[in-house]
Amino acid sequence: MKHSKNKRAIIVLGPPGSGKGTQAELLAEKFNLFHLETSEIIERKLVGIQEDDSVVVKGEKYFLIEEKRKRESGKLMSGPLIGFWMTEKIKELAKEEKGITTSGSPRTLDEAKDIIPALKKLYGVKNIKIIWLNLDAKDVIWRNSHRKTCELMRHPILYTKETEKLTKCPFDGSWLLTRKDDTPEAIKVRLERYKDETLPVIYYLKKEGLRIKNIDGFPQPAVVFKNILKALK
């Protein structure tokens, strides 16, 4: 199998609010990669959906309105559906000979069993790097309940005394929004789902021969990024 000329795929995983999106953006800029962001793909797929809209994956029908309700309540959407959407995009990017970085995907074993074989086939095992960001549960809840994302380019804004009262993104001027699934109650549900459904992914990745670099996700983003770059050498 001929691999993409830009033979690099960096997967950034971790609990909600661990900084996956920020680090993937930094990696994309550093190495000229396409940031394949799961939440962005999901949001685009769910825009303007109707009650009966559905997608069939491997013979199973998934109603998009039900998937949207799952997401807004803090539950994970169906893995096969997300895996299907992500794999579609991965194939498209590989055809365009683009390197990629993902943030938060694969979230479940179902996703992993779609995404990882596609990456191995299109990019090669040696060109796939896994970064696992670690963050305590109490820090996850605090970060998520305080974070905001800009409406236009989806820049995540780190909560500090300086940014506390910001209403517009300092990068593009669009409004700063709070996600519907960033309430403390929804975050706790997401954490439980993370433990039950995402943590097992790490064993699957190891079984597939992929090396995983564990990085402390608590420090400031610049420090975390520096540590990631060291781990990738």
C-alpha positions in Angstrom: 0.0 0.0 0.0 1.4 3.4 -1.0 1.3 5.7 2.0 0.6 9.5 1.9 3.8 11.5 1.2 3.2 13.4 4.4 3.7 10.3 6.6 2.5 11.6 10.0 -0.6 11.0 12.0 -0.6 12.2 15.6 -3.5 11.1 17.8 -4.1 13.2 20.9 -6.3 11.5 23.6 -7.3 12.2 27.1 -10.3 13.1 29.3 -12.7 16.0 28.6 -10.9 19.3 29.2 -7.4 17.9 29.1 -6.4 20.2 26.3 -6.6 17.8 23.4 -7.9 20.4 20.9 -5.3 23.0 21.9 -2.4 20.6 21.6 -3.7 19.2 18.3 -3.9 22.7 16.9 -0.3 23.4 18.0 0.9 20.2 16.5 -1.0 21.0 13.3 0.8 24.3 13.0 4.2 23.0 14.0 4.2 20.1 11.5 1.8 21.4 8.8 -0.9 18.8 9.6 -4.7 18.9 9.2 -6.4 19.0 12.5 -9.1 16.4 12.3 -11.4 17.5 15.2 -14.1 15.0 16.1 -16.4 17.6 17.7 -16.2 19.8 14.6 -17.2 17.0 12.3 -20.0 16.0 14.6 -21.4 19.6 14.8 -21.3 19.9 11.0 -23.1 16.6 10.6 -25.8 17.6 13.1 -26.6 21.1 11.7 -30.2 21.5 10.5 -31.1 17.8 11.0 -34.7 16.7 10.9 -36.5 14.3 13.1 -36.2 11.3 10.7 -32.7 12.0 9.4 -30.6 8.9 9.8 -27.3 7.2 8.7 -26.9 3.5 8.0 -23.5 2.0 9.1 -22.8 -1.7 8.7 -26.5 -2.4 8.4 -27.4 -0.4 11.5 -29.6 2.7 11.3 -28.6 5.7 13.5 -31.1 8.5 13.9 -29.3 11.8 14.1 -31.7 13.5 16.4 -31.2 10.8 19.0 -27.4 11.1 18.6 -27.7 14.9 19.2 -29.7 14.3 22.4 -27.0 11.9 23.6 -24.3 14.5 23.0 -26.2 17.3 24.8 -26.8 15.1 27.8 -23.1 14.3 28.1 -23.3 10.8 26.8 -21.1 9.5 24.0 -22.6 9.2 20.6 -22.7 5.8 18.9 -19.1 4.6 18.1 -19.8 3.0 14.7 -21.3 6.2 13.5 -18.4 8.4 14.6 -15.9 5.9 13.3 -17.6 5.9 9.9 -17.6 9.8 9.7 -13.9 9.9 10.9 -12.8 7.2 8.5 -14.4 8.9 5.6 -12.5 12.1 6.4 -9.2 10.2 7.0 -9.4 8.6 3.5 -10.2 12.0 2.0 -7.1 13.6 3.6 -4.8 10.7 2.8 -5.9 11.0 -0.9 -4.9 14.7 -0.7 -1.6 13.6 0.8 -2.1 15.5 4.0 -0.7 14.5 7.4 -3.2 14.7 10.2 -3.6 15.1 13.9 -6.8 14.1 15.8 -8.1 15.4 19.1 -10.2 13.0 21.1 -10.7 10.3 18.6 -11.0 7.4 18.8 -13.2 7.7 21.9 -14.6 4.1 21.9 -13.4 0.7 20.8 -16.0 0.8 18.0 -14.4 4.0 16.7 -10.9 2.6 17.2 -11.6 -0.5 15.2 -12.6 1.6 12.2 -10.1 4.4 12.5 -6.9 2.6 13.5 -6.9 0.1 10.6 -7.6 2.9 8.2 -4.6 4.9 9.6 -2.3 1.9 9.5 -3.2 1.2 5.9 -2.9 4.8 4.7 -0.1 6.1 6.9 1.8 3.1 8.2 2.3 2.0 11.8 5.7 3.7 12.3 4.1 7.0 11.3 1.3 6.9 13.8 2.1 8.6 17.2 -0.3 8.4 20.2 -0.3 11.2 22.9 -2.3 10.5 26.0 -3.0 13.5 28.2 -3.6 12.8 31.9 -5.8 15.0 34.1 -7.5 14.4 37.5 -11.3 14.2 37.6 -11.6 17.4 39.8 -9.5 19.3 37.3 -11.6 18.0 34.4 -14.8 19.3 36.0 -13.4 22.7 36.8 -11.8 23.2 33.4 -14.9 22.1 31.4 -17.3 24.2 33.4 -15.2 27.3 32.9 -14.1 27.0 29.3 -15.4 28.9 26.3 -15.0 28.3 22.6 -15.2 31.0 19.9 -18.1 30.8 17.5 -16.2 31.2 14.2 -12.9 29.3 14.4 -13.6 27.3 17.6 -10.5 28.6 19.4 -10.6 27.2 23.0 -10.1 30.0 25.5 -8.2 29.1 28.7 -9.9 30.4 31.8 -7.7 32.9 33.7 -8.3 36.1 35.6 -7.4 38.0 32.4 -9.9 36.0 30.2 -12.7 35.6 32.8 -14.8 38.5 31.5 -14.1 38.1 27.8 -17.1 37.9 25.6 -15.4 37.8 22.2 -12.5 35.8 20.9 -9.2 37.7 20.9 -8.1 35.9 17.8 -11.0 36.4 15.4 -13.5 38.6 17.2 -16.4 36.2 17.2 -18.6 35.5 20.2 -17.4 33.2 22.9 -19.8 30.3 23.6 -20.3 27.7 26.3 -21.0 24.2 25.1 -24.4 22.7 26.1 -22.5 19.6 27.4 -20.2 21.7 29.7 -22.4 21.8 32.7 -21.0 20.1 35.9 -23.7 17.4 35.7 -23.0 16.6 32.0 -19.3 16.6 32.6 -19.7 14.0 35.4 -21.6 11.8 33.0 -18.9 12.2 30.3 -16.2 11.3 32.9 -18.0 8.0 33.7 -18.3 7.3 30.0 -14.7 8.1 29.5 -13.7 5.6 32.2 -16.0 2.9 30.8 -15.6 3.4 27.1 -12.5 5.4 26.3 -9.8 4.0 28.7 -10.2 0.5 27.1 -9.0 2.0 23.8 -5.5 2.3 25.2 -5.2 -1.5 25.4 -6.5 -1.9 21.9 -3.9 0.6 20.6 -1.1 -1.3 22.3 -2.4 -4.5 20.9 -2.2 -2.9 17.4 1.5 -2.3 18.0 1.2 1.5 18.6 3.4 3.2 21.2 1.7 5.6 23.6 3.3 8.6 25.2 1.8 9.6 28.5 1.9 13.4 29.1 0.7 15.4 32.2 -2.1 17.6 31.0 -2.3 19.8 34.1 0.4 22.4 33.3 -0.1 25.5 31.1 -0.5 24.6 27.4 2.9 25.8 26.4 4.6 23.5 29.0 2.4 20.5 27.9 3.3 21.2 24.2 7.0 21.3 25.0 6.7 18.0 26.7 4.8 16.5 23.8 7.5 17.6 21.4 10.2 15.9 23.5 8.1 12.7 23.6 7.8 12.7 19.8 11.5 12.8 19.2 
